[in-house]
């Protein structure tokens, strides 16, 4: 019954049924066994969608850009999926009313499937869940999937990097832009986009980026281009879309795309293994509860000592299975 | 020999030797066995330092505030430790020249020990390491320890929350302030500090914060106060310092401090256990290398399938020990 329901859901996703797509995503987010059982069957179909990560500091205009890209590709009759794991994005509920009204343009178009993901309540971590949700969009047949994350914090940057190509969006006058980039953003960019290019400070920011790239001594063919845009008017959006597709095709041809996907696969498997070990120790073996009781009982505790106790329990509770 | 060296180091830290303090922190960051062996002995001495977390978006003025607080307490003859895990902080290397010159005032004062922590190269995660580094400052006898983190990204917010009290620093005119707060910052504040209070938009930001607090219907005695400051001139810094110490004393008296420390201990043990499980699977059992070889060998792979393989190996390689 359970497996039949999962298999039926997958068929309906393949057939392009939006409600089934949303439902399969929910199973994926929850780490439900029906998702993983089906995954073992449908994964060979994956990898057709182009996956583009859009990241950058709050206020850079990422959501407006994502909307612009989606509308651009819809104009070319391509289907688009958006995964917003950015707490500052209107797509994921962080919006003021104006943003919500604006994004209504996308919400009414069946060719654009938007999934917002919250930090809370996701089994096994946001990066694990966003990988699976993007896979569902791939299975659903989306030509292009945009993954929007706020580019501060290591786990958020990891999500942006899990795409085929990553755009780092910056804006002039964000005085903290270059500082924020030191938080790991610098290394993940395949393309720099200076958005809000009609604001003062454009030349200075482009110069700073150029200087930083010069310092890194990247071979010319691998040097990230610096593009500009005014996403609110649409200026520069088509050029970015074209550059993304051009780079994607070039990398597919050169083998660089396959290498990037292998690298991402390795990181993803690490996240999966770690998520399942965490689940094993805390939930399956009930050690979360044991720890809470131990701490609630009061008295002085050594953090490292308690960790030793938990690990001992973990090993002992696991071991009896092999003697059973 | 190894243990003697560790014990000697701890004695020198207790005696107030700065170089020994820095060395013990390095052992802690590296997850060195000499640190953990000593920890089992010195942990009952911990818990004397007041631990204050300072967090907020980039550009809010956290580092200037930390400097101001440190100078203030130095004026009262208290010793101060600073742990900067904020990539945008001048203390942790993200500064422009002006910031570095300014922080020189602290660097020459032996009563202020500053430790900056980088995201990279820390064994078992930054939150794990910062807990241990703060403990070393406690052992070193610092009256007050300030933990500065950039308040975007879940792991960074977790670090700010691992203190006894957490100050969320905001500034007017940061248009993204309220949006950034939705990224988990809202829940961690024991005190809101609106810094750069001489900038336009102060009243509006204070009103927004008040509205948000009203919505949450917090009992009056637990409602975080909203303070203001101009850290660059020192205005409001003494008032913040006084409020932190007042709240700390009140919570120590009411039992709320002990409850917060228990809660933090539980989270910390979870981080320790998870860090050691990760180390176990990837390093000790060599499965990181096995995974890399498997992916490098090419061919299509299922992410979930590979995770199953790794977990099988983990269980099998662990199991033989119990039959040995």
Interface residues (C-beta under 8 A of the other chain):
Chain A: X36 X39 X40 X43 X44 X57 X58 X59 X87 X88 X94 X119 X131 X150 X152 X153 X154 X155 X156 X175 X176 X179 X180 X182 X183 X184 X262 X265 X266 X268 X269 X270 X272 X273 X274 X276 X277 X278 X281 X282 X287 X288 X291 X292 X295 X296 X298 X300 X301 X302 X303 X304 X305 X306 X307 X310 X311 X314 X315 X318 X319 X322 X323
Chain B: X36 X39 X40 X43 X44 X57 X58 X59 X87 X88 X94 X119 X131 X150 X152 X153 X154 X155 X156 X175 X176 X179 X180 X182 X183 X184 X262 X265 X266 X268 X269 X270 X272 X273 X274 X276 X277 X278 X281 X282 X287 X288 X291 X292 X295 X296 X298 X300 X301 X302 X303 X304 X305 X306 X307 X310 X311 X314 X315 X318 X319 X322 X323
